[in-house]
Amino acid sequence: MIEMENQDWKIEFTWIKAQAGHRGNELADRTAKEAATNSDIECYRRIPKSTVRRELSDNGVTRWQGEWDNTTKGANTKSFFPKIADRLKLKINVTPNFTTMVTGHGNIK
């Protein structure tokens, strides 16, 4: 998989019907079989789904933060929510007036 990333492959996880002749699925099956029969692999550790979910979420938030930091749009909203992770922790009742205030769009009297 690292080789694919180095070749700028875009890797996505999604369900597809098995045994349907999808090129990517056939490649994944072949790669999985090679890894399973590779004698160079010393051990196998199962990783809990919760760990995978947390890492994917953390990576997503980190990527989102990078995009948020680099965009030239949303300056008013950034002043309220500079850190994506902090905003995600908040329980906010989003109303039209709240959205108008935070984004700076619309008419508030």
N, CA, C and O atoms as a MOPAC input file, in Angstrom:
PM7 MOZYME 1SCF
protein

 N      0.82000 1    -1.18000 1     0.00000 1
 C      0.00000 1     0.00000 1     0.00000 1
 C      0.87400 1     1.25800 1     0.00000 1
 O      0.52100 1     2.26900 1    -0.60700 1
 N      2.00400 1     1.18400 1     0.67900 1
 C      2.91300 1     2.33000 1     0.70600 1
 C      3.41700 1     2.62100 1    -0.70400 1
 O      3.54600 1     3.78100 1    -1.09600 1
 N      3.70600 1     1.55000 1    -1.47600 1
 C      4.15000 1     1.75500 1    -2.85400 1
 C      3.09400 1     2.49900 1    -3.65400 1
 O      3.41900 1     3.38200 1    -4.44800 1
 N      1.81900 1     2.14200 1    -3.44500 1
 C      0.73600 1     2.80800 1    -4.16600 1
 C      0.66000 1     4.27700 1    -3.78200 1
 O      0.46400 1     5.13600 1    -4.64200 1
 N      0.81400 1     4.57000 1    -2.49600 1
 C      0.78900 1     5.96400 1    -2.04900 1
 C      1.94800 1     6.74300 1    -2.65700 1
 O      1.78500 1     7.90300 1    -3.03500 1
 N      3.11000 1     6.11600 1    -2.75500 1
 C      4.27900 1     6.77400 1    -3.34400 1
 C      4.08200 1     7.05200 1    -4.82700 1
 O      4.72800 1     7.94000 1    -5.38200 1
 N      3.20200 1     6.30700 1    -5.46600 1
 C      2.91000 1     6.52300 1    -6.88300 1
 C      1.68400 1     7.42700 1    -7.04900 1
 O      1.09100 1     7.47700 1    -8.12700 1
 N      1.30600 1     8.13900 1    -5.98300 1
 C      0.18600 1     9.07400 1    -5.98200 1
 C     -1.15900 1     8.41500 1    -6.26600 1
 O     -2.02700 1     9.03000 1    -6.88600 1
 N     -1.34500 1     7.17700 1    -5.82300 1
 C     -2.64100 1     6.53500 1    -5.92600 1
 C     -3.55900 1     7.14900 1    -4.89100 1
 O     -3.11500 1     7.48800 1    -3.79500 1
 N     -4.80300 1     7.29600 1    -5.21200 1
 C     -5.79600 1     7.73700 1    -4.23600 1
 C     -6.43400 1     6.47800 1    -3.66000 1
 O     -6.99800 1     5.66700 1    -4.39500 1
 N     -6.34100 1     6.32000 1    -2.35400 1
 C     -6.83900 1     5.12200 1    -1.70000 1
 C     -8.10800 1     5.46700 1    -0.92800 1
 O     -8.11200 1     6.35800 1    -0.07800 1
 N     -9.18700 1     4.74500 1    -1.24100 1
 C    -10.45900 1     4.94100 1    -0.55100 1
 C    -10.96900 1     3.59000 1    -0.08700 1
 O    -10.73300 1     2.57300 1    -0.74000 1
 N    -11.66600 1     3.57700 1     1.03800 1
 C    -12.27700 1     2.37300 1     1.54600 1
 C    -13.77800 1     2.46200 1     1.31500 1
 O    -14.43000 1     3.40200 1     1.76900 1
 N    -14.31600 1     1.48600 1     0.61300 1
 C    -15.74400 1     1.46500 1     0.33700 1
 C    -16.16200 1     0.02500 1     0.08300 1
 O    -15.34200 1    -0.80700 1    -0.30400 1
 N    -17.42900 1    -0.26300 1     0.30000 1
 C    -17.93900 1    -1.59900 1     0.04900 1
 C    -18.25300 1    -1.74900 1    -1.42300 1
 O    -18.84200 1    -0.86200 1    -2.04100 1
 N    -17.85300 1    -2.88600 1    -1.98200 1
 C    -18.27900 1    -3.23100 1    -3.33400 1
 C    -18.65700 1    -4.70500 1    -3.32800 1
 O    -18.23000 1    -5.46100 1    -2.45600 1
 N    -19.45500 1    -5.10400 1    -4.30000 1
 C    -19.88800 1    -6.49000 1    -4.40000 1
 C    -18.67700 1    -7.37300 1    -4.70800 1
 O    -17.90200 1    -7.08100 1    -5.61800 1
 N    -18.52400 1    -8.44700 1    -3.94600 1
 C    -17.40400 1    -9.36200 1    -4.14200 1
 C    -17.58900 1   -10.17600 1    -5.41600 1
 O    -18.70300 1   -10.34500 1    -5.91100 1
 N    -16.49000 1   -10.66700 1    -5.92400 1
 C    -16.48600 1   -11.54800 1    -7.08900 1
 C    -17.18600 1   -10.92800 1    -8.29800 1
 O    -17.80100 1   -11.64200 1    -9.09100 1
 N    -17.09600 1    -9.61900 1    -8.44100 1
 C    -17.76800 1    -8.94100 1    -9.55800 1
 C    -16.77400 1    -8.45800 1   -10.61400 1
 O    -17.16000 1    -7.77300 1   -11.56000 1
 N    -15.50700 1    -8.81000 1   -10.45700 1
 C    -14.51400 1    -8.45700 1   -11.46500 1
 C    -14.03500 1    -7.01400 1   -11.42700 1
 O    -13.53400 1    -6.51000 1   -12.43200 1
 N    -14.17800 1    -6.33800 1   -10.29200 1
 C    -13.67000 1    -4.96700 1   -10.17200 1
 C    -12.14800 1    -5.01200 1   -10.09800 1
 O    -11.58000 1    -5.74600 1    -9.29000 1
 N    -11.48700 1    -4.21800 1   -10.95100 1
 C    -10.03300 1    -4.22600 1   -11.02900 1
 C     -9.38500 1    -3.94100 1    -9.67300 1
 O     -8.48100 1    -4.66200 1    -9.25100 1
 N     -9.84400 1    -2.89600 1    -8.99400 1
 C     -9.26700 1    -2.54600 1    -7.70100 1
 C     -9.48800 1    -3.61800 1    -6.65100 1
 O     -8.61300 1    -3.86900 1    -5.82100 1
 N    -10.65900 1    -4.25400 1    -6.68200 1
 C    -10.95600 1    -5.31800 1    -5.72500 1
 C    -10.07600 1    -6.53500 1    -5.98400 1
 O     -9.59300 1    -7.17000 1    -5.04600 1
 N     -9.86800 1    -6.85700 1    -7.26600 1
 C     -9.00500 1    -7.98400 1    -7.61200 1
 C     -7.57200 1    -7.71100 1    -7.14800 1
 O     -6.89800 1    -8.61000 1    -6.64400 1
 N     -7.11200 1    -6.47800 1    -7.31800 1
 C     -5.77800 1    -6.08900 1    -6.86800 1
 C     -5.68200 1    -6.18700 1    -5.34200 1
 O     -4.68400 1    -6.67400 1    -4.81000 1
 N     -6.71100 1    -5.73000 1    -4.64900 1
 C     -6.72200 1    -5.80200 1    -3.18100 1
 C     -6.69300 1    -7.25200 1    -2.70900 1
 O     -5.97700 1    -7.58500 1    -1.76500 1
 N     -7.46800 1    -8.11400 1    -3.36300 1
 C     -7.47600 1    -9.54100 1    -3.00300 1
 C     -6.09700 1   -10.16400 1    -3.20200 1
 O     -5.59600 1   -10.88600 1    -2.34000 1
 N     -5.50000 1    -9.87300 1    -4.34400 1
 C     -4.18100 1   -10.42500 1    -4.65900 1
 C     -3.14000 1    -9.93500 1    -3.64100 1
 O     -2.31300 1   -10.70900 1    -3.15900 1
 N     -3.19800 1    -8.63800 1    -3.32800 1
 C     -2.24700 1    -8.05800 1    -2.37200 1
 C     -2.43400 1    -8.65600 1    -0.98000 1
 O     -1.45700 1    -8.94200 1    -0.28800 1
 N     -3.68700 1    -8.84500 1    -0.57300 1
 C     -3.98000 1    -9.43100 1     0.73900 1
 C     -3.45500 1   -10.86000 1     0.81000 1
 O     -2.88200 1   -11.25900 1     1.82400 1
 N     -3.64700 1   -11.64000 1    -0.26500 1
 C     -3.15300 1   -13.02200 1    -0.28600 1
 C     -1.62900 1   -13.05000 1    -0.21800 1
 O     -1.05500 1   -13.88700 1     0.47900 1
 N     -0.97300 1   -12.14500 1    -0.93400 1
 C      0.48800 1   -12.07300 1    -0.88200 1
 C      0.96600 1   -11.75400 1     0.53100 1
 O      1.91700 1   -12.36100 1     1.02400 1
 N      0.30500 1   -10.80500 1     1.17400 1
 C      0.69500 1   -10.42800 1     2.54200 1
 C      0.46200 1   -11.58200 1     3.50700 1
 O      1.26400 1   -11.81000 1     4.41200 1
 N     -0.63300 1   -12.30800 1     3.31800 1
 C     -0.95800 1   -13.41200 1     4.22400 1
 C      0.02200 1   -14.56700 1     4.09600 1
 O      0.23000 1   -15.31100 1     5.05400 1
 N      0.62100 1   -14.72300 1     2.93200 1
 C      1.54500 1   -15.84500 1     2.72200 1
 C      3.01200 1   -15.42500 1     2.77200 1
 O      3.89800 1   -16.24600 1     2.53200 1
 N      3.27700 1   -14.16500 1     3.08000 1
 C      4.63900 1   -13.63900 1     3.11300 1
 C      5.34300 1   -14.12600 1     4.38000 1
 O      4.91200 1   -13.82300 1     5.49300 1
 N      6.42300 1   -14.87700 1     4.20500 1
 C      7.14700 1   -15.41400 1     5.36600 1
 C      7.97800 1   -14.36000 1     6.07500 1
 O      8.47300 1   -14.61000 1     7.17400 1
 N      8.14800 1   -13.16500 1     5.46500 1
 C      8.92300 1   -12.10200 1     6.09700 1
 C      8.14300 1   -11.40100 1     7.20900 1
 O      8.72500 1   -10.69300 1     8.03100 1
 N      6.82700 1   -11.60100 1     7.23000 1
 C      6.00100 1   -10.96500 1     8.25500 1
 C      6.13300 1   -11.77900 1     9.53200 1
 O      5.81700 1   -12.96900 1     9.54800 1
 N      6.59800 1   -11.14200 1    10.60100 1
 C      6.88900 1   -11.84900 1    11.84000 1
 C      5.66100 1   -12.06900 1    12.71500 1
 O      5.55800 1   -13.08700 1    13.39900 1
 N      4.74000 1   -11.12700 1    12.69400 1
 C      3.57200 1   -11.28400 1    13.55100 1
 C      2.38100 1   -10.55100 1    12.93900 1
 O      2.52700 1    -9.74300 1    12.02200 1
 N      1.23700 1   -10.84700 1    13.45800 1
 C      0.00600 1   -10.19700 1    13.01400 1
 C     -0.73200 1    -9.72300 1    14.24700 1
 O     -1.02000 1   -10.51000 1    15.14900 1
 N     -1.03900 1    -8.43100 1    14.28700 1
 C     -1.80700 1    -7.87400 1    15.40000 1
 C     -3.10300 1    -7.34900 1    14.84400 1
 O     -3.11600 1    -6.57300 1    13.88900 1
 N     -4.18600 1    -7.77200 1    15.44100 1
 C     -5.48500 1    -7.23500 1    15.04000 1
 C     -5.61800 1    -5.84800 1    15.64900 1
 O     -5.29000 1    -5.62700 1    16.81400 1
 N     -6.09600 1    -4.93900 1    14.85200 1
 C     -6.30700 1    -3.57600 1    15.32300 1
 C     -7.80900 1    -3.38200 1    15.50300 1
 O     -8.57400 1    -3.60100 1    14.56500 1
 N     -8.23900 1    -2.97400 1    16.69200 1
 C     -9.67700 1    -2.79100 1    16.93000 1
 C    -10.26100 1    -1.71700 1    16.00800 1
 O     -9.59300 1    -0.74100 1    15.66400 1
 N    -11.51900 1    -1.92100 1    15.61800 1
 C    -12.20900 1    -0.94400 1    14.76800 1
 C    -12.19000 1     0.43500 1    15.40500 1
 O    -12.05300 1     1.44200 1    14.71000 1
 N    -12.32600 1     0.48300 1    16.72900 1
 C    -12.34800 1     1.78000 1    17.41400 1
 C    -11.04300 1     2.54100 1    17.19500 1
 O    -11.05000 1     3.76500 1    17.06700 1
 N     -9.93300 1     1.82400 1    17.15100 1
 C     -8.64100 1     2.46400 1    16.90900 1
 C     -8.56200 1     2.99800 1    15.48500 1
 O     -8.09400 1     4.11300 1    15.25400 1
 N     -9.02000 1     2.19600 1    14.53700 1
 C     -9.01200 1     2.62900 1    13.13300 1
 C     -9.89900 1     3.85600 1    12.96600 1
 O     -9.50800 1     4.82600 1    12.31700 1
 N    -11.10500 1     3.81300 1    13.55600 1
 C    -12.02000 1     4.95400 1    13.46400 1
 C    -11.40900 1     6.21300 1    14.06000 1
 O    -11.48100 1     7.29100 1    13.47000 1
 N    -10.80200 1     6.06400 1    15.24100 1
 C    -10.19800 1     7.22500 1    15.90300 1
 C     -9.06400 1     7.80600 1    15.06100 1
 O     -8.96300 1     9.02300 1    14.90300 1
 N     -8.21000 1     6.93100 1    14.52000 1
 C     -7.09700 1     7.41500 1    13.70600 1
 C     -7.59700 1     8.09000 1    12.42600 1
 O     -7.06500 1     9.12500 1    12.02500 1
 N     -8.61000 1     7.51400 1    11.78900 1
 C     -9.17400 1     8.13600 1    10.59700 1
 C     -9.78600 1     9.48800 1    10.94000 1
 O     -9.62100 1    10.45600 1    10.19800 1
 N    -10.49300 1     9.55000 1    12.06200 1
 C    -11.10300 1    10.80800 1    12.49100 1
 C    -10.02800 1    11.85600 1    12.79400 1
 O    -10.11800 1    12.99900 1    12.34700 1
 N     -9.02300 1    11.45400 1    13.54900 1
 C     -7.93000 1    12.37900 1    13.88400 1
 C     -7.22700 1    12.88200 1    12.62600 1
 O     -6.92800 1    14.06900 1    12.50300 1
 N     -6.96600 1    11.96500 1    11.69500 1
 C     -6.31600 1    12.36900 1    10.44200 1
 C     -7.20300 1    13.31700 1     9.64600 1
 O     -6.71700 1    14.27100 1     9.03900 1
 N     -8.50500 1    13.05000 1     9.65200 1
 C     -9.43900 1    13.92300 1     8.95100 1
 C     -9.47600 1    15.32000 1     9.54400 1
 O     -9.48100 1    16.31100 1     8.81300 1
 N     -9.50100 1    15.40000 1    10.86400 1
 C     -9.52500 1    16.70100 1    11.53600 1
 C     -8.22000 1    17.45000 1    11.27700 1
 O     -8.23400 1    18.66200 1    11.05700 1
 N     -7.10100 1    16.74300 1    11.30200 1
 C     -5.80600 1    17.37200 1    11.03100 1
 C     -5.76700 1    17.93000 1     9.60300 1
 O     -5.30000 1    19.04600 1     9.37200 1
 N     -6.25900 1    17.14500 1     8.66700 1
 C     -6.29500 1    17.59700 1     7.26700 1
 C     -7.23900 1    18.79100 1     7.11000 1
 O     -6.91800 1    19.76500 1     6.42800 1
 N     -8.39700 1    18.70100 1     7.74800 1
 C     -9.37900 1    19.78700 1     7.70000 1
 C     -8.76600 1    21.06600 1     8.27000 1
 O     -8.92700 1    22.14600 1     7.70300 1
 N     -8.06000 1    20.93200 1     9.40000 1
 C     -7.43000 1    22.09500 1    10.02500 1
 C     -6.42800 1    22.74000 1     9.06700 1
 O     -6.36200 1    23.96500 1     8.96000 1
 N     -5.65100 1    21.90900 1     8.37400 1
 C     -4.69200 1    22.44400 1     7.41500 1
 C     -5.37400 1    23.23600 1     6.30700 1
 O     -4.90800 1    24.30900 1     5.92400 1
 N     -6.47700 1    22.70300 1     5.79600 1
 C     -7.22000 1    23.41100 1     4.75900 1
 C     -7.83000 1    24.69700 1     5.31600 1
 O     -7.84300 1    25.72900 1     4.64500 1
 N     -8.33400 1    24.62400 1     6.55200 1
 C     -8.94000 1    25.79000 1     7.21700 1
 C     -7.90300 1    26.87900 1     7.41500 1
 O     -8.18300 1    28.05700 1     7.19300 1
 N     -6.70100 1    26.48900 1     7.83300 1
 C     -5.62400 1    27.45800 1     8.05300 1
 C     -5.17700 1    28.12700 1     6.75400 1
 O     -4.78400 1    29.29400 1     6.75800 1
 N     -5.23500 1    27.40000 1     5.65700 1
 C     -4.70200 1    27.90500 1     4.39300 1
 C     -5.71600 1    28.61100 1     3.50400 1
 O     -5.33200 1    29.22900 1     2.51200 1
 N     -7.00500 1    28.53400 1     3.83700 1
 C     -7.98800 1    29.18400 1     2.98200 1
 C     -8.03300 1    30.68200 1     3.26600 1
 O     -7.76600 1    31.13200 1     4.38000 1
 N     -8.37400 1    31.43000 1     2.24000 1
 C     -8.49700 1    32.88300 1     2.40600 1
 C     -9.94800 1    33.27100 1     2.66400 1
 O    -10.25800 1    34.44800 1     2.84500 1
 N    -10.82900 1    32.28700 1     2.67900 1
 C    -12.25000 1    32.55700 1     2.89200 1
 C    -12.62500 1    32.28600 1     4.34500 1
 O    -11.89100 1    31.61300 1     5.07000 1
 N    -13.76200 1    32.81100 1     4.76000 1
 C    -14.29900 1    32.51900 1     6.08600 1
 C    -13.61600 1    33.23300 1     7.22900 1
 O    -13.60800 1    32.72000 1     8.34800 1
 N    -13.04400 1    34.39700 1     6.98800 1
 C    -12.30500 1    35.10900 1     8.03300 1
 C    -13.17600 1    35.38800 1     9.25200 1
 O    -12.71300 1    35.25800 1    10.38500 1
 N    -14.43300 1    35.77000 1     9.03200 1
 C    -15.32600 1    36.05700 1    10.15500 1
 C    -15.57800 1    34.78700 1    10.97900 1
 O    -15.53400 1    34.82300 1    12.20900 1
 N    -15.84100 1    33.67800 1    10.30100 1
 C    -16.07300 1    32.41000 1    10.99200 1
 C    -14.80900 1    31.94500 1    11.70300 1
 O    -14.88400 1    31.41000 1    12.80800 1
 N    -13.65400 1    32.14300 1    11.08400 1
 C    -12.38400 1    31.75700 1    11.72100 1
 C    -12.15200 1    32.51100 1    13.01900 1
 O    -11.54000 1    31.98200 1    13.94700 1
 N    -12.63900 1    33.74900 1    13.08800 1
 C    -12.44100 1    34.51300 1    14.32700 1
 C    -13.21400 1    33.87500 1    15.48400 1
 O    -12.79700 1    33.98800 1    16.63700 1
 N    -14.32100 1    33.21500 1    15.19600 1
 C    -15.08300 1    32.51500 1    16.23000 1
 C    -14.53600 1    31.11300 1    16.48100 1
 O    -14.50500 1    30.64600 1    17.62000 1
 N    -14.10300 1    30.44100 1    15.40800 1
 C    -13.67800 1    29.04700 1    15.50400 1
 C    -12.34500 1    28.82700 1    14.79200 1
 O    -12.32200 1    28.27900 1    13.68900 1
 N    -11.23900 1    29.24400 1    15.40200 1
 C     -9.94000 1    29.06800 1    14.73700 1
 C     -9.46300 1    27.61200 1    14.70600 1
 O     -8.70400 1    27.23300 1    13.81400 1
 N     -9.89700 1    26.79800 1    15.66300 1
 C     -9.45200 1    25.40500 1    15.74000 1
 C    -10.63300 1    24.46200 1    15.49500 1
 O    -11.62100 1    24.49200 1    16.22900 1
 N    -10.52600 1    23.64000 1    14.47500 1
 C    -11.59000 1    22.70600 1    14.10100 1
 C    -11.90200 1    21.74700 1    15.25000 1
 O    -13.07200 1    21.51200 1    15.55300 1
 N    -10.88000 1    21.19600 1    15.88900 1
 C    -11.09900 1    20.22500 1    16.96900 1
 C    -11.88900 1    20.84500 1    18.11600 1
 O    -12.76300 1    20.19800 1    18.69200 1
 N    -11.58300 1    22.09900 1    18.44900 1
 C    -12.32400 1    22.77900 1    19.52500 1
 C    -13.77700 1    22.99100 1    19.13500 1
 O    -14.67500 1    22.81900 1    19.95900 1
 N    -14.01400 1    23.36500 1    17.87700 1
 C    -15.39000 1    23.58500 1    17.40400 1
 C    -16.18000 1    22.28300 1    17.44300 1
 O    -17.35300 1    22.29100 1    17.81700 1
 N    -15.57300 1    21.17900 1    17.07100 1
 C    -16.26800 1    19.90000 1    17.04700 1
 C    -16.68200 1    19.43000 1    18.44000 1
 O    -17.61700 1    18.64100 1    18.57900 1
 N    -15.99100 1    19.91000 1    19.46200 1
 C    -16.33200 1    19.54500 1    20.84000 1
 C    -17.53900 1    20.30900 1    21.36800 1
 O    -18.16800 1    19.89000 1    22.34000 1
 N    -17.86000 1    21.42400 1    20.73100 1
 C    -18.95800 1    22.28200 1    21.19800 1
 C    -20.31300 1    21.73900 1    20.78600 1
 O    -20.47000 1    21.20400 1    19.68900 1
 N    -21.28000 1    21.87700 1    21.66100 1
 C    -22.66800 1    21.56500 1    21.34100 1
 C    -23.34400 1    22.89100 1    21.03300 1
 O    -23.64200 1    23.66900 1    21.93900 1
 N    -23.58500 1    23.14600 1    19.75200 1
 C    -24.14100 1    24.43400 1    19.34100 1
 C    -25.49500 1    24.21300 1    18.68600 1
 O    -25.63700 1    23.37900 1    17.79100 1
 N    -26.48200 1    24.96400 1    19.13800 1
 C    -27.79100 1    24.95900 1    18.50600 1
 C    -27.73700 1    25.96600 1    17.35900 1
 O    -27.85000 1    27.17500 1    17.56500 1
 N    -27.56300 1    25.44400 1    16.15800 1
 C    -27.39400 1    26.30700 1    14.99500 1
 C    -28.75800 1    26.82300 1    14.54100 1
 O    -29.65600 1    26.05200 1    14.20000 1
 N    -28.88500 1    28.14500 1    14.54900 1
 C    -30.10700 1    28.80500 1    14.09600 1
 C    -29.74400 1    29.73900 1    12.94900 1
 O    -28.56600 1    30.02800 1    12.73600 1
 N    -30.74100 1    30.21200 1    12.21200 1
 C    -30.42300 1    31.16100 1    11.14100 1
 C    -29.70300 1    32.41400 1    11.65300 1
 O    -28.77600 1    32.90000 1    11.00400 1
 N    -30.11700 1    32.93700 1    12.80400 1
 C    -29.45000 1    34.12500 1    13.35800 1
 C    -28.00800 1    33.82300 1    13.75800 1
 O    -27.11400 1    34.63800 1    13.53200 1
 N    -27.78500 1    32.66300 1    14.34700 1
 C    -26.43400 1    32.26400 1    14.73000 1
 C    -25.54200 1    32.17600 1    13.47600 1
 O    -24.42600 1    32.69600 1    13.46300 1
 N    -26.04400 1    31.52200 1    12.44300 1
 C    -25.29000 1    31.37300 1    11.20400 1
 C    -24.97700 1    32.73100 1    10.58700 1
 O    -23.86800 1    32.96300 1    10.10800 1
 N    -25.95100 1    33.61500 1    10.60300 1
 C    -25.74300 1    34.96100 1    10.05800 1
 C    -24.64300 1    35.68000 1    10.81800 1
 O    -23.78300 1    36.32400 1    10.21700 1
 N    -24.67100 1    35.57100 1    12.13500 1
 C    -23.68400 1    36.25700 1    12.96600 1
 C    -22.28000 1    35.68000 1    12.74800 1
 O    -21.32000 1    36.43200 1    12.57900 1
 N    -22.16400 1    34.36800 1    12.75200 1
 C    -20.85700 1    33.72300 1    12.66100 1
 C    -20.24200 1    33.87100 1    11.27000 1
 O    -19.02700 1    34.02100 1    11.14000 1
 N    -21.07500 1    33.82900 1    10.23300 1
 C    -20.53400 1    33.91400 1     8.87400 1
 C    -20.41200 1    35.34400 1     8.38600 1
 O    -19.63200 1    35.62300 1     7.47500 1
 N    -21.18000 1    36.26600 1     8.98700 1
 C    -21.16900 1    37.64900 1     8.53700 1
 C    -22.00900 1    37.86700 1     7.29300 1
 O    -21.90800 1    38.91100 1     6.64900 1
 N    -22.83100 1    36.89600 1     6.95200 1
 C    -23.69700 1    37.01000 1     5.78600 1
 C    -25.14600 1    37.22100 1     6.23800 1
 O    -25.59800 1    36.57900 1     7.18600 1
 N    -25.85000 1    38.09000 1     5.58600 1
 C    -27.25500 1    38.30300 1     5.90200 1
 C    -27.45800 1    39.60600 1     6.66700 1
 O    -26.52300 1    40.38000 1     6.87600 1
 N    -28.68400 1    39.82200 1     7.06900 1
 C    -29.02200 1    41.06000 1     7.78800 1
 C    -29.38100 1    40.74900 1     9.22800 1
 O    -30.32900 1    40.01200 1     9.49800 1
 N    -28.62500 1    41.30900 1    10.14200 1
 C    -28.95000 1    41.23000 1    11.57000 1
 C    -29.13500 1    42.62900 1    12.07100 1
 O    -28.30500 1    43.51200 1    11.85300 1
 N    -30.24000 1    42.81100 1    12.74700 1
 C    -30.50500 1    44.14800 1    13.28400 1
 C    -30.07700 1    44.22100 1    14.72600 1
 O    -30.21800 1    45.26700 1    15.36000 1

